[in-house]
């Protein structure tokens, strides 16, 4: 067991904070309390928050792309994550199945046509603001209220 550098006068404390010069990272200190608070107060599951954080830098995405990147089943991903977030107003259909045209060039040069097009989803502005608030809260800069401005 290594010898401690802590003074004997501090040995009866409940906790002691380390000096910043000994810490390499401190950015996720409030992750756990923030996830718990938002789950109970604002009715958004921690898994959904993490999913929105993952999608934050994407302009739009397909289910196939997410299944490949996250190693998830397409049907369970849609049922458990995409659909609840879409109903809550955090995800919307950026390009729907009826968006692509039915021209000859599209049939010749594209793998996807009007009849086999995969829907592209995107985060709503509400979701982008929520994720930005989440980043600030985890960093210890905000109160954690996603409805505050």
C-alpha positions in Angstrom: 0.0 0.0 0.0 1.5 3.4 -1.0 2.3 5.9 1.6 -0.3 8.7 1.7 0.7 12.4 1.3 -2.4 13.5 3.2 -1.8 15.1 6.5 -2.9 13.2 9.6 -5.2 16.2 10.6 -7.3 15.5 7.5 -7.9 11.8 8.2 -11.3 12.2 9.9 -12.9 14.2 7.0 -15.6 12.6 4.9 -13.9 13.7 1.7 -11.0 15.8 0.6 -10.8 17.6 -2.8 -7.6 17.1 -4.7 -5.6 20.0 -6.0 -6.3 20.9 -9.7 -2.7 20.4 -10.6 -3.0 16.7 -9.9 -6.1 16.2 -12.1 -6.0 15.8 -15.8 -9.7 16.0 -16.5 -12.6 17.4 -14.6 -15.2 18.0 -17.3 -17.7 15.2 -16.5 -17.9 15.8 -12.8 -21.6 16.6 -12.8 -22.7 14.0 -15.3 -24.3 11.6 -12.9 -26.2 14.2 -10.9 -27.4 15.9 -14.1 -28.7 12.7 -15.6 -30.6 11.8 -12.4 -32.0 15.3 -12.1 -33.2 15.5 -15.7 -34.7 12.0 -15.5 -36.8 12.8 -12.5 -37.5 16.5 -13.2 -37.9 16.8 -17.0 -38.9 13.2 -17.9 -36.1 12.4 -20.3 -34.2 9.1 -19.8 -30.4 9.1 -19.5 -30.1 6.8 -22.5 -32.1 9.3 -24.6 -29.9 12.2 -23.4 -26.7 10.3 -24.3 -28.3 9.4 -27.7 -29.0 13.1 -28.4 -25.5 14.0 -27.4 -24.2 11.4 -29.9 -26.4 12.9 -32.7 -25.6 16.5 -31.9 -22.9 17.0 -34.5 -24.9 15.2 -37.3 -26.9 17.3 -39.8 -29.1 14.3 -40.5 -28.9 10.5 -40.3 -30.5 7.3 -41.3 -31.4 4.3 -39.2 -28.9 2.2 -41.1 -26.1 4.6 -40.4 -26.9 4.5 -36.6 -27.2 0.8 -36.5 -23.8 0.5 -38.1 -22.1 3.0 -35.8 -23.8 2.0 -32.6 -24.0 -1.8 -33.3 -27.8 -1.9 -32.6 -30.7 -3.7 -34.1 -32.7 -1.5 -36.5 -36.2 -2.4 -35.1 -35.3 -2.0 -31.5 -33.4 1.2 -32.1 -36.4 2.7 -33.8 -38.9 1.3 -31.2 -36.9 2.2 -28.1 -35.1 5.4 -29.0 -36.1 7.1 -32.3 -39.9 6.8 -32.0 -40.1 8.1 -28.3 -37.8 11.0 -29.1 -39.8 11.8 -32.3 -43.0 11.8 -30.3 -41.4 14.1 -27.6 -40.4 16.6 -30.3 -36.6 16.0 -30.3 -36.2 14.3 -33.7 -38.0 14.9 -37.0 -38.0 13.5 -40.5 -35.6 15.7 -42.4 -36.2 14.0 -45.7 -39.2 11.8 -46.0 -39.8 8.9 -48.3 -41.7 11.0 -50.8 -38.9 13.6 -51.1 -36.7 12.0 -53.9 -37.7 12.6 -57.5 -38.7 9.9 -60.0 -36.5 11.0 -62.9 -34.4 8.8 -65.2 -31.1 10.2 -63.9 -32.1 9.2 -60.3 -32.8 5.6 -61.4 -29.5 5.4 -63.3 -27.1 7.1 -60.9 -28.5 6.5 -57.5 -28.9 3.4 -55.4 -32.0 4.9 -53.7 -35.0 5.9 -55.7 -38.5 7.0 -54.7 -39.4 3.4 -54.0 -36.5 2.3 -51.7 -35.5 5.6 -50.1 -34.4 5.5 -46.5 -35.8 8.3 -44.3 -33.3 10.9 -43.0 -33.9 12.0 -39.5 -32.5 15.1 -37.8 -32.5 16.8 -34.4 -35.0 19.6 -33.8 -34.0 23.0 -32.5 -35.5 21.9 -29.1 -33.1 19.0 -29.0 -30.1 21.1 -30.0 -30.8 23.6 -27.2 -31.4 20.7 -24.8 -28.0 19.2 -25.6 -26.3 22.6 -25.4 -27.9 23.1 -21.9 -26.8 19.6 -21.0 -23.1 20.3 -21.9 -23.2 23.5 -19.8 -24.8 21.7 -16.9 -22.3 18.9 -16.9 -19.5 21.4 -17.1 -21.0 23.1 -14.0 -21.9 26.3 -15.7 -25.7 26.1 -15.8 -28.6 25.3 -13.4 -29.8 22.3 -15.4 -33.2 23.7 -16.3 -33.7 23.0 -20.0 -36.7 25.4 -20.1 -34.7 28.3 -18.8 -33.3 30.7 -21.4 
